Each structure stands twice: as C-alpha cells, then as structure tokens.
Amino acid sequence: MWVHTTPPIVCFMTRIPHDTSGEPNPLKALSLDQLRRRTSMKWRTYAEDVLPVWVAEMDVTPPGPVVRAVTEAMESGDTGYPAGTAYAEALAAFADKRWNWPGLAVERAAIVPDVMLGVVEMLRLVTGPGDPVVVNPPVYPPFYDFARHADRRLVEAPLGDDGRLDLDVLERAFRGATEGGGRAAYLLCSPHNPTGAVHTAEELTAVAALAERHGVRVVADEIHAPLVFGGARFVPYLSVPGAERGLSLMSASKAWNLAGLKAALAIAGPGAGDDLARMPEVVGHGPSHVGILAHTAALRDATGWLDALLDGLDANRRLLAGLLAEQLPAVRYRPGDATYLAWLDCRGLGLGDDPAEVFLAHGRVALTGGPPFGTGGAGHARLNLATSPEVLTEAVGRMAAAVRAAGRARD
C-alpha cells in the first residue's frame, strides 16, 4: 500500500538466520562533521552546503574484521595480485547459511573487477554487438550506460504498477527481442533497484521458464542480496528450476560499504560453466587483491555487523515513512523489502519530471533524479536512507522547505 498521510504499521518477521548481534547501529557511529571530511563521490560531488542522500554509499565505518584484514595486508605488504578461491568460498558459505542455498559452486565462480564490469563481460559471453538486452525500468541507470557502451541494444519491459515484474510484459519483450532467431539477454536486477522489490521463487521460476522458452540468456545483478528485511527472503536466481544456463554477479560491496575496494564474483549455473570458462583470463586481473581480502572478511566474519545495519535501516525506513507523512504527504513511498534506497513518487508535488533538481536548487539536498532510471522514472527521486536518523530527518526537512520555496517562486 502506498504511504500517503500516515506511516505504515508493519509486522516484520525475523530473518532466518538472524540473531540479535549485540553490535551498535553502524548508522549512528559518525557525525555530519565527520562525514563531511570524506573525499568520496557522495561527499565531494556537491558544494559543502548540500546534504547528500543520493549515490549508494553508506554513512558507516567498516566492521572490525574488514579493518583488520586490510590493515594486516598493508602492514605485511600483501598488496600484490589476487589469487585463490577464498572469496568464492566465503560467499558460498554465506549463501548456504543466509539463503539456505548450498548450490554456489566455487569451481563455477570467477573474480571480476566489480558487478557492472562483470555484467558487461557476461553480456559479451552470451550476446554479440547490436544484440538486444532486456531490462525492467525504472531500473539502475548504469544498466543502460554499460549495455550501450558494450554496443548492445536496450529493450524495456517496464515493471507493473506495483513495482514488481510484469511477466506478460516480460514475455512480449523476450518474444520481440528474439524475433528472427537472434541472440538476446535479460539483465535482471535482483533485488530490484530502485523499488526494493525482492523477487519470489515463483516469479524467478517463471522468469527462467520464459527465458528458456524464448532462448534468452539471463544475467542477474544480485549485488543487494544481503540487504533484505523482515519476512522477505532473497532467492538466488541460480537456485530456481530452469535457471541452469543463468549467470549471476554478486559482491559484498553494497552490504558492507566496500565500493572503493573493488571485487566481485561472476557465478555460472550448471549449464553456463562453459560460457564462464570463455571469459578472458585478463578480466581476473582487474579486482583489487586487498578488496578481495576485505570482501572475504565481511562475508565470513562480519555478519553480526550486517544484522545491526539491517536493524538500523529498518528503523530508518519507518522513520522516513513517518517524516514524509508529516511533512510531504503528497509524496508516495512504498517501503521496499530490500536495499537502502527509497523510491519516492513525487508527481503529486507538481515539480516536473526531475523533482531532485528542485530539491537541490531550493533545499540544498541531493537525491538521485528519476528520469535516468528509464520508463516510469519521471516525477520520481531516489533517496539513500543509509545514514543517521538525524541526517535523514534533516534531508526530509530540506525537501519540504524546497517544495515551499518552489511554490513561492511560482506565485
């Protein structure tokens, strides 16, 4: 149900497995002054008076095991080229425990520099220049950018009004993409960015059946997989019947805030191992060895930190719903079951196709504008709620002030 004037009352079930970690909320560790000393994209793209709640960087400090892994590598000079399967082994153990999926085969996994560069390499394995790639807008803008950079043609299969996969629309897209017997791929965002939808086993099984029926190869971006809340359950695409020829990209970067420590894994289903084996060996030179050590430590030793983070993000989702209901009741917000990204329908505010521009100009708060997310993005904005409750409260206050200021400017 869309949130209008009152925050939703939701009963959240316990994740399986999910133990109370006893760790403090990572989102409350840093002050705004401390955050403004950072030199990364989130904090350096805009002027100092702008409050950034846009790009997918979290306002946290890394968990102890990650800090120790990186520190030990630096102190011992272990800063060479990556080797071995420790990262894949850690992810396989995490998947078995967290998602009840013992099927991640280390021998069908390969390191890649990051998820999107891995996506490009997978598309090159299963399609050729000019071939179509199906996407579900509104969707992560780099899907468009990277696919076009790889000389692939985008075909849109928009989400339904409920923000979920529309299987009828998807089948029509598959049918059109493969007319004449050509090759095609489907770039699946799971969980979905920006809506936060967690695809069910039934939905993914239907996707696999459609893909096989039409000869479409599925490449799943599952970077947000560890960031699932409440009673929702992440289902790895490669775990469902019929997905044997699928390819998946996973990483610890989003859930543990490791984007600056480059490393990801490409994983092949049982029927796609030969495809993955054709990936050029030089691609494996791209990931950072120190990044791999950090990601491995996160998956293996920092799940308590992750659970504390999820609890903090869950609280922020509730806080955001309440703040919007109080200060911007015309904004429609359906809290997603995954990610730390809130997709805000701002069309009721009358701010045009890109409300983020108005929030920035009149409120000095930076969100991600909706139009680059493709069909269905106009009139929307994406807000990163992986910050402290204080920053989140200030951000919504600035958005409300921007709406008032824009209204005065029109009068």
C-alpha positions as CSV (number, residue, x, y, z in Angstrom):
1,M,0.0,0.0,0.0
2,W,1.2,3.5,-0.9
3,V,2.1,5.7,2.1
4,H,0.1,9.0,2.0
5,T,-0.6,10.7,5.3
6,T,0.3,8.1,7.9
7,P,3.2,5.9,8.3
8,P,2.6,2.2,7.7
9,I,2.2,-0.2,10.5
10,V,4.0,-3.4,9.5
11,C,4.8,-6.5,11.4
12,F,8.3,-7.6,10.5
13,M,9.2,-11.3,10.9
14,T,12.6,-12.4,11.9
15,R,15.1,-13.3,9.2
16,I,16.4,-16.8,9.0
17,P,19.0,-17.0,10.3
18,H,19.0,-13.7,12.2
19,D,20.3,-13.5,15.7
20,T,20.5,-10.3,17.7
21,S,24.0,-9.2,17.0
22,G,24.6,-7.1,20.1
23,E,26.5,-4.7,17.9
24,P,25.7,-1.0,17.9
25,N,23.8,0.6,14.9
26,P,26.6,1.4,12.4
27,L,24.4,4.2,11.0
28,K,24.8,6.1,14.3
29,A,28.6,6.0,14.5
30,L,29.5,9.2,12.6
31,S,28.5,12.8,13.0
32,L,27.8,15.0,10.0
33,D,31.0,16.9,10.6
34,Q,33.0,13.6,10.4
35,L,31.2,12.6,7.2
36,R,32.0,15.9,5.5
37,R,35.7,15.1,5.9
38,R,35.3,12.2,3.4
39,T,36.7,12.5,-0.1
40,S,34.5,10.0,-1.9
41,M,31.9,10.8,-4.6
42,K,29.0,11.2,-2.2
43,W,30.7,13.9,-0.3
44,R,32.6,15.7,-3.0
45,T,30.2,16.0,-5.9
46,Y,28.2,18.8,-4.5
47,A,29.0,22.0,-2.6
48,E,29.6,21.8,1.1
49,D,26.2,23.3,2.0
50,V,24.4,20.4,0.2
51,L,23.3,17.4,2.2
52,P,24.0,14.4,0.1
53,V,21.5,11.5,0.2
54,W,21.9,10.2,-3.3
55,V,24.6,7.8,-4.5
56,A,24.8,4.3,-2.9
57,E,27.4,5.0,-0.3
58,M,26.5,4.3,3.3
59,D,27.4,6.7,6.2
60,V,29.1,3.9,8.3
61,T,32.5,2.9,9.4
62,P,33.6,-0.6,8.3
63,P,33.2,-3.6,10.6
64,G,36.2,-4.6,12.7
65,P,37.1,-7.8,10.7
66,V,37.3,-5.8,7.5
67,V,39.5,-3.2,9.1
68,R,41.8,-5.9,10.5
69,A,42.0,-7.7,7.1
70,V,43.0,-4.6,5.3
71,T,45.4,-3.4,8.0
72,E,47.2,-6.7,8.2
73,A,47.6,-6.8,4.4
74,M,49.1,-3.3,4.4
75,E,51.4,-4.0,7.4
76,S,52.7,-7.2,5.8
77,G,52.9,-5.8,2.3
78,D,50.4,-8.2,1.0
79,T,49.4,-5.8,-1.8
80,G,50.0,-7.8,-4.9
81,Y,47.8,-9.5,-7.5
82,P,44.7,-11.6,-6.5
83,A,44.8,-15.4,-6.3
84,G,42.8,-18.3,-5.0
85,T,39.2,-19.0,-4.3
86,A,38.8,-17.7,-0.7
87,Y,36.3,-15.1,-1.8
88,A,34.1,-17.6,-3.6
89,E,34.3,-20.0,-0.7
90,A,33.2,-17.3,1.8
91,L,30.3,-16.3,-0.4
92,A,29.3,-20.0,-0.8
93,A,29.2,-20.4,3.0
94,F,27.3,-17.2,3.4
95,A,24.7,-18.2,0.8
96,D,24.3,-21.6,2.4
97,K,23.6,-20.2,5.8
98,R,21.8,-17.0,4.9
99,W,19.7,-18.1,2.0
100,N,19.6,-21.8,2.5
101,W,21.4,-22.2,-0.8
102,P,24.2,-24.8,-0.9
103,G,24.4,-24.6,-4.7
104,L,27.0,-21.9,-5.3
105,A,29.8,-23.9,-6.9
106,V,33.2,-22.4,-6.3
107,E,34.5,-24.1,-9.5
108,R,31.9,-22.1,-11.5
109,A,32.8,-18.8,-10.0
110,A,35.4,-16.2,-11.2
111,I,36.6,-12.9,-9.8
112,V,35.7,-9.8,-11.8
113,P,36.5,-6.1,-11.0
114,D,33.0,-5.1,-9.9
115,V,29.4,-6.1,-10.6
116,M,28.8,-3.8,-13.6
117,L,32.1,-4.6,-15.3
118,G,31.2,-8.2,-14.6
119,V,27.8,-7.7,-16.2
120,V,29.5,-6.4,-19.3
121,E,31.7,-9.4,-19.5
122,M,28.8,-11.8,-19.1
123,L,26.8,-10.0,-21.8
124,R,29.8,-10.4,-24.1
125,L,29.8,-14.1,-23.5
126,V,26.2,-14.7,-24.4
127,T,25.4,-11.9,-26.9
128,G,27.1,-10.0,-29.7
129,P,27.4,-6.4,-30.8
130,G,23.9,-4.9,-31.6
131,D,22.1,-7.7,-29.8
132,P,19.2,-6.8,-27.5
133,V,19.3,-6.7,-23.7
134,V,16.0,-6.6,-21.9
135,V,15.7,-4.5,-18.7
136,N,12.9,-3.7,-16.3
137,P,12.6,0.1,-15.8
138,P,12.6,2.0,-13.7
139,V,16.0,0.4,-13.1
140,Y,19.5,1.2,-12.0
141,P,20.7,3.8,-14.7
142,P,24.2,2.1,-15.3
143,F,22.3,-0.8,-16.8
144,Y,21.6,1.5,-19.8
145,D,25.0,3.1,-19.8
146,F,27.1,-0.1,-19.6
147,A,25.0,-2.0,-22.1
148,R,25.2,0.8,-24.6
149,H,28.9,1.1,-24.0
150,A,29.2,-2.6,-24.9
151,D,27.3,-1.9,-28.1
152,R,24.1,-3.7,-27.0
153,R,20.6,-2.5,-27.8
154,L,18.2,-1.9,-24.9
155,V,14.7,-3.3,-24.8
156,E,12.4,-2.2,-22.0
157,A,10.0,-4.4,-20.2
158,P,8.6,-2.0,-17.5
159,L,7.6,-3.1,-14.0
160,G,4.0,-3.2,-13.1
161,D,2.2,-0.5,-11.2
162,D,3.0,-2.4,-8.0
163,G,6.8,-2.1,-8.7
164,R,7.2,-5.8,-9.4
165,L,8.0,-7.8,-12.5
166,D,5.2,-7.9,-15.1
167,L,5.6,-11.4,-16.6
168,D,3.2,-10.7,-19.5
169,V,5.2,-7.6,-20.5
170,L,8.5,-9.5,-20.0
171,E,7.3,-12.3,-22.3
172,R,6.4,-9.8,-25.0
173,A,9.8,-8.3,-24.7
174,F,11.5,-11.7,-24.9
175,R,9.5,-12.6,-28.0
176,G,10.3,-9.3,-29.7
177,A,14.0,-9.5,-28.8
178,T,14.4,-12.9,-30.3
179,E,12.4,-12.5,-33.5
180,G,14.3,-13.9,-36.4
181,G,16.3,-16.2,-34.2
182,G,18.9,-13.7,-32.9
183,R,20.6,-13.8,-29.5
184,A,19.3,-11.8,-26.6
185,A,20.0,-11.4,-22.9
186,Y,17.9,-10.3,-19.9
187,L,19.6,-8.2,-17.3
188,L,17.7,-9.0,-14.1
189,C,18.1,-6.7,-11.1
190,S,17.5,-8.8,-8.0
191,P,16.6,-7.4,-5.5
192,H,15.4,-4.6,-7.7
193,N,17.0,-1.1,-7.6
194,P,15.2,1.3,-7.1
195,T,11.9,-0.2,-5.9
196,G,13.4,-2.6,-3.4
197,A,11.3,-5.4,-4.6
198,V,12.5,-8.9,-3.7
199,H,11.6,-11.4,-6.4
200,T,9.9,-14.5,-5.1
201,A,10.8,-18.1,-6.0
202,E,7.6,-18.3,-8.1
203,E,8.5,-15.2,-10.0
204,L,12.0,-16.2,-10.7
205,T,10.9,-19.7,-11.7
206,A,8.5,-18.1,-14.2
207,V,11.3,-15.9,-15.5
208,A,13.6,-18.9,-16.0
209,A,10.8,-20.7,-17.9
210,L,10.2,-17.7,-20.2
211,A,13.9,-17.3,-20.8
212,E,14.3,-20.9,-21.8
213,R,11.2,-20.8,-24.0
214,H,12.5,-17.8,-26.0
215,G,16.2,-18.6,-25.9
216,V,17.1,-15.6,-23.8
217,R,20.1,-15.7,-21.5
218,V,19.7,-14.3,-18.0
219,V,22.4,-12.3,-16.3
220,A,21.4,-11.5,-12.8
221,D,22.8,-8.5,-10.8
222,E,22.4,-9.7,-7.2
223,I,24.6,-7.1,-5.5
224,H,21.9,-6.1,-3.0
225,A,21.2,-9.7,-2.0
226,P,22.4,-9.4,1.7
227,L,20.2,-6.3,2.2
228,V,16.8,-7.9,2.7
229,F,14.4,-7.1,5.5
230,G,11.8,-8.7,7.7
231,G,9.8,-11.6,6.3
232,A,11.1,-11.2,2.8
233,R,13.5,-13.8,1.6
234,F,16.2,-13.4,-1.1
235,V,16.1,-16.2,-3.6
236,P,19.3,-16.6,-5.7
237,Y,18.3,-16.8,-9.4
238,L,20.5,-19.8,-10.0
239,S,18.7,-21.7,-7.3
240,V,15.3,-21.9,-9.1
241,P,14.3,-24.7,-11.5
242,G,15.2,-23.9,-15.1
243,A,17.9,-21.3,-14.3
244,E,20.8,-23.7,-15.1
245,R,22.0,-21.6,-18.0
246,G,21.9,-18.4,-16.0
247,L,24.8,-16.2,-14.9
248,S,24.9,-14.1,-11.7
249,L,27.0,-11.3,-10.3
250,M,27.5,-10.9,-6.6
251,S,29.6,-8.8,-4.3
252,A,29.9,-7.7,-0.7
253,S,30.3,-4.1,-1.7
254,K,26.8,-2.8,-1.2
255,A,26.0,-4.5,2.1
256,W,29.3,-3.7,3.8
257,N,30.0,-0.4,2.0
258,L,33.1,-1.6,0.2
259,A,32.6,0.1,-3.2
260,G,36.1,1.6,-3.0
261,L,37.7,-1.8,-2.5
262,K,36.9,-3.3,-5.9
263,A,36.0,-7.0,-6.1
264,A,33.0,-9.1,-7.3
265,L,32.2,-12.6,-8.4
266,A,30.7,-14.0,-11.6
267,I,28.8,-17.2,-10.9
268,A,27.6,-19.7,-13.5
269,G,24.7,-22.1,-13.3
270,P,25.4,-25.8,-14.2
271,G,24.6,-25.1,-17.8
272,A,26.7,-22.0,-18.1
273,G,30.0,-23.2,-16.9
274,D,31.4,-23.4,-20.4
275,D,30.3,-19.8,-21.1
276,L,32.1,-18.6,-18.0
277,A,35.2,-20.5,-18.9
278,R,35.4,-18.5,-22.1
279,M,35.8,-15.2,-20.1
280,P,39.3,-13.8,-20.9
281,E,41.8,-14.6,-18.1
282,V,42.9,-11.0,-18.0
283,V,39.5,-10.0,-16.6
284,G,40.6,-11.6,-13.3
285,H,43.5,-9.2,-13.1
286,G,41.0,-6.3,-12.5
287,P,39.9,-6.9,-9.0
288,S,41.9,-5.5,-6.1
289,H,43.7,-8.1,-4.0
290,V,43.1,-6.0,-0.9
291,G,39.5,-5.6,-1.9
292,I,39.1,-9.4,-2.1
293,L,40.6,-9.8,1.3
294,A,38.1,-7.1,2.6
295,H,35.1,-8.8,0.9
296,T,36.1,-12.2,2.2
297,A,36.4,-10.9,5.7
298,A,33.0,-9.2,5.5
299,L,31.2,-12.4,4.3
300,R,33.0,-14.7,6.7
301,D,33.3,-12.7,9.9
302,A,31.1,-9.6,9.8
303,T,27.5,-10.9,9.7
304,G,26.8,-9.5,13.2
305,W,27.6,-6.1,11.9
306,L,25.3,-6.7,8.9
307,D,22.4,-7.6,11.2
308,A,22.9,-4.5,13.2
309,L,22.9,-2.5,10.0
310,L,19.7,-4.1,8.8
311,D,18.0,-3.3,12.1
312,G,19.2,0.3,11.7
313,L,18.0,0.5,8.1
314,D,14.6,-1.0,9.0
315,A,14.2,1.8,11.7
316,N,15.2,4.4,9.1
317,R,12.5,3.1,6.7
318,R,9.9,3.6,9.4
319,L,11.3,7.0,10.2
320,L,11.3,8.1,6.6
321,A,7.6,7.0,6.1
322,G,6.6,9.0,9.2
323,L,8.6,12.1,8.1
324,L,7.1,12.0,4.6
325,A,3.6,11.6,6.0
326,E,4.1,14.6,8.3
327,Q,5.9,17.0,6.0
328,L,5.4,15.8,2.4
329,P,2.1,13.9,2.4
330,A,1.8,14.2,-1.4
331,V,4.9,12.0,-1.8
332,R,4.0,8.4,-2.2
333,Y,6.5,5.9,-0.7
334,R,6.2,2.2,-0.7
335,P,9.0,0.8,1.6
336,G,10.8,-1.9,-0.3
337,D,11.8,-5.2,1.2
338,A,15.5,-4.8,0.2
339,T,18.3,-2.2,-0.4
340,Y,18.8,1.0,1.4
341,L,17.3,3.1,-1.4
342,A,13.9,4.7,-1.2
343,W,12.0,5.2,-4.4
344,L,9.8,8.3,-4.0
345,D,6.9,9.2,-6.2
346,C,6.9,13.0,-6.2
347,R,4.4,13.5,-9.0
348,G,1.8,14.9,-6.5
349,L,4.2,17.7,-5.7
350,G,4.0,19.2,-9.2
351,L,7.8,19.6,-9.5
352,G,8.1,18.3,-13.1
353,D,10.0,15.3,-14.4
354,D,13.0,15.6,-12.2
355,P,12.0,16.7,-8.7
356,A,15.6,16.1,-7.5
357,E,16.6,19.2,-9.3
358,V,14.1,21.2,-7.3
359,F,15.2,19.6,-4.0
360,L,18.8,20.6,-4.8
361,A,18.1,24.1,-6.1
362,H,15.7,25.2,-3.4
363,G,16.6,22.9,-0.4
364,R,20.3,22.1,-0.9
365,V,19.7,18.4,-0.5
366,A,20.9,16.0,-3.2
367,L,18.8,13.0,-4.3
368,T,19.1,10.9,-7.5
369,G,16.7,12.1,-10.2
370,G,14.2,9.7,-11.6
371,P,14.4,10.2,-15.4
372,P,17.7,8.2,-15.9
373,F,16.0,5.1,-14.5
374,G,14.1,4.8,-17.7
375,T,10.4,4.5,-18.3
376,G,8.5,5.2,-15.1
377,G,11.2,7.3,-13.7
378,A,9.8,10.7,-14.5
379,G,8.4,12.5,-11.5
380,H,10.4,10.3,-9.1
381,A,13.5,10.6,-7.0
382,R,15.7,8.0,-5.2
383,L,16.8,8.7,-1.6
384,N,19.6,6.9,0.1
385,L,18.4,6.2,3.7
386,A,21.7,4.5,4.8
387,T,22.6,7.4,7.1
388,S,21.9,8.6,10.6
389,P,18.3,9.3,11.8
390,E,19.5,12.9,12.3
391,V,20.7,13.3,8.7
392,L,17.6,11.6,7.3
393,T,15.4,14.0,9.4
394,E,17.3,17.0,8.1
395,A,17.1,15.7,4.5
396,V,13.3,15.5,4.6
397,G,13.1,18.9,6.2
398,R,15.1,20.4,3.4
399,M,12.9,18.7,0.8
400,A,9.8,20.1,2.4
401,A,11.4,23.6,2.5
402,A,12.3,23.2,-1.2
403,V,8.7,22.5,-2.1
404,R,7.6,25.6,-0.2
405,A,10.3,27.7,-1.8
406,A,9.4,26.4,-5.3
407,G,5.8,27.2,-4.6
408,R,6.6,30.8,-3.7
409,A,8.7,31.1,-6.8
410,R,5.8,30.1,-9.0
411,D,3.4,32.5,-7.3
